Amino acid sequence: MVVPVFNAAPHLLATLRTVQQQTLSNWELIAVDDGSTDASASLVAELAQSDHRIRLVRQANAGVSIARNRGVAACRAPLIAFLDADDLWHPDKLLAHLERHQADGDLGVSFARVEFLTPAGRPTGLVASHPQLPLRPPDLLCENPTTTTSNWVLRREVFEAVGGFLEGLSYSEDLEWLLRVICDGRWRIEPIDRVLTYYRTSAGGLSSSLEKMEEGWLRLIGEARRYAPELVAAHFAAAQAVHLRYLARRSLRLRGDPAQGVDFMVRALQSDLPRLLREPHRTSPTALAVLGRLLIHRARAPLASPAPPTPFIHADGPTRPDAVSRPDFPATLVSVVMPLYNSAATVRASLESVMAQTYTNLEILVVDDGSTDEGVALCRSTEDPRLRIVQQKNRGLAGARNTGIRESSGSFVAFLDSDDLWLPEKIQRHVDHLCAHPEVGVSYSCSAFIDGAGKSLGIYQTPALHHITPDLILCRNPISNGSCVVLRRQVLDGIRFEANLYGTTESYWFDDSFRQSEDIECWIRIALQTSWQIEGIGEALTLYRVSSGGLSANIEKQFASWQRVLDKTATYAPDFIARHGRRARGYQLRYLARRAIQERQPRVGVRLVHQSIGTYPRQLLEEPFRTLITLAAGYLGVLLPASLHSLLERVMMRVIGAMQRLRIDASARRHPDSRASKGA
């Protein structure tokens, strides 16, 4: 048997004594000390002097996978068992497994039931459930049906045939190895229906451990895609839902961060709601428990959800920062392009939010697109040497952005609409992100919604941040709005085209012929025609103003403009649109249905959501939660009195906003490198 050891002195002797107490006495034990800094190695060495069956192998710290692999290499027996240095065995453990393998030559791995112990080693009476039938490949994509490697006994020939544990993988390495065995097809993995292993829970390093468990699971999925792509494609959503539910349940058992447990559970429900509803005895108690624990925690120690700070919109003006950029790289010029068209009511606040940036190496280009109000005069009254105003006849938002790009000289380019706002650290975060990740060409952030007066609505745009693909942009547009983006000039160089639209040949990046959806059309071209990665920052750094008028409120024109995106993309990527166009139309219609409901047009919303489902029915399987919520919201808007519907809407917005805030906070914890760097 193999026992990986790392700083396990408090429990190690108790673990090894359960091996010495086995009714089967013909065994060998290889304890692999993985660079412990406590007394673990000396305890094993002392015990080995009195028991020749125990051997100690030492190595520099390399992780549990390498330790197990090295232990197997040192073993001589035809059957191999693993035992973690803080778990315990029943006296009949080895004998029961040996008899099972002797009776069945095709059995590759056997496992038994597991009882949980407290950190002090006392029985809890809780026994892990597991299948009573041989394991199937989908069983190993979700949560570990064997609970722990301390529960296995396997044939040496199996280990030699499929290879060892993946080096560098410390979480889900056991699932990944079992999946390789079962996908090989030569051996079965079957249970023994009795408790033979005792698993010690630990409260150490909770948040980081749970996050690393999720990262390990994602690596498992990445490996599985190499040798079982069809399996992953068919079961990923369900597997992710079950795994996230498991992490939520584990956060309860280990008493981790309450917000983290809620985040796991919310994402589980979003991943595959029907799959979780088939197990209400697990899903409902877990969901209620994590939410209840969070509410109790908040009641005992109230924590105000951080509202987007807006000190820069006061009449006295912003406090100008003294700090400049990070000290560990030269200050990079960032060009801020702000299109302006009849936005006198909001442009001063937008401009002041740029001037209040903690990153000060900026050039600020306000492109007046033929305004007829006082917006330009307000900009001229601003005293800032970094500000330049460019005026042109009206060309639309795309045309104004293009003019700003032509006039700019920065290595990075950011866009801000003249009614949106930035938090003071916005540009610094994106500069840090782009400098830390040279493969990323487009960096974007989450956004918080504000009303026409600049007051927080308490809800957020919380899009996907990583693994952004062209089809994800087409179907879900994670970039969300143009004011949240900072990109490299090299990216723009990669999509530039020449045209004569106004009497002379000019360079273009956005398509001037679009009056809506010009941003998503541009993002799709970047994703399809360049090799730059697109990646988000898990912080709400942009304040996106929601208004009931203007372009974004005209639903019919918005869909027609969006359809033009598909038509244009089909001219240079027809196969891409053939594969993803129908799905994209379905999701776009659902989005417009939500917009209609928000604009107090519930009957239009109901019509659009039915049209959405008819266009792409699979959304009920892919995103059942969002689809059914949209449908329910539309019907409630039709059936309920306006006052009651408004009250229900306000309550739901508060709940949704709280959940979104939790997701943003959890994302920042999972990806700390996308936040402020060491020099910020």
Secondary structure, DSSP 8 states (H G I E B T S, - for coil): -EEEESS-HHHHHHHHHHHHT-S-----EEEEEES-SSSHHHHHHHHHHH-TTEEEEEE-S--HHHHHHHHHHH--SSEEEB--TT-EE-TTHHHHHHHHHHH-TTEEEEEEEEEEE-TTS-EEEEE----SS---GGGGSSS-TT--GGGEEEEHHHHHHH----TT--SSHHHHHHHHHHHH-S-EEEEEEEEEEEEE---TTHHHHHHHHHHHHHHHHHHHHHH-HHHHHHHHHHHHHHHHHHHHHHHHHTT--HHHHHHHHHHHHHH-HHHHHT-HHHHHHHHHHHHHHHHHHHHHS---------GGGSTT--------S-TTS----EEEEEEESS-TTTHHHHHHHHHT-S---EEEEEEE-S--SSHHHHHHT---TTEEEEE-S--HHHHHHHHHHHH---SEEEE--TT-EE-TTHHHHHHHHHHH-TTEEEEEEEEEEE-TTS-EEEEEE----SS--HHHHHHH-TT-SGGGEEEEHHHHHHH-EEEESSSSEEEESS-TT-SSSHHHHHHHHHHHH---EEEEEEEEEEEEE--SSSGGG-HHHHHHHHHHHHHHHHHH-HHHHHHHHHHHHHHHHHHHHHHHHHTT-HHHHHHHHHHHHHH-TTHHHHSHHHHHHHHHHHHHHHHS-HHHHHHHHHHHHHHHHHHHHHHHHHHHHH-GGGS--TT-
